[in-house]
Amino acid sequence: MIIAVMPAHNEEKCIEEIVLRTRKHVDKIILIDDASTDKTYEIARRLPVVLIRHGKNKGLGSALRSGFRKALSLAKNDDDIIITIDADGQHLPEEIPKFVRKIRQGYDFVLGCRDLGKYPLVKRIGNKFLSAMTNLFSCTSLKDTESGFRAFTRRALTRLNLKAERYEIAVEIIREIGRNKIKSANVYIDSPVYVKGVGIRDGIKNFLYIFKC
């Protein structure tokens, strides 16, 4: 089984398209509406998803953890695959098979590595620095540790002790991958649009969170 976990917050403009494109490559989609104030929830209710709604905005980390709990309850085999994909269009659902192929080569965690050529210079520099520091403290060698396009086997996901509520979950996931010595790899992915997300302040918080993991 392949399950997509898709956090969403105020994505009414693209949520239907992203869900329908994703559904072609997975067996189930778990969509977590993190207290959207637009029509995201109303649109999602008529889509082919398992829908979770947060009554108040809890952050990306909390949304992912809600999705992971549900995914683990639906996936029954250790080799089932759980994929995280953003709902804002910066990830191409058509690239999901890349992650599936890599997992089936024997890896338990696969991280998408973006082409950051379209991103602002400060974003590219910050990404490289944070990736280097995350790898240093996690004893890993992954590229683009802030990427939100990932795949886990059920076996691997059950071993991660995740507590972060917001963007810090990206760092925490890599730290847990390293701590548990989970076999991991990168796949290169396209990033067709730049969507403003993690800013400098969030990057600093992520950096500081490394020391708490």
Secondary structure, 3 states (H helix, E strand, C coil): CEEEEEEECCCCCCHHHHHHHHHCCCCEEEEEEECCCCCHHHHHCCCCCEEEEECCCCCHHHHHHHHHHHHHHHCCCCCCEEEECCCCCCCCHHHHHHHHHHHCCCCCEEEEEECHHHCCHHHHHHHHHHHHHHHHHHCCCCCCCCCCCEEEEHHHHCCCCCCCCCCCHHHHHHHHHHHCCCCEEEEEECCCCCCCCCCHHHHHHHHHHCCCC
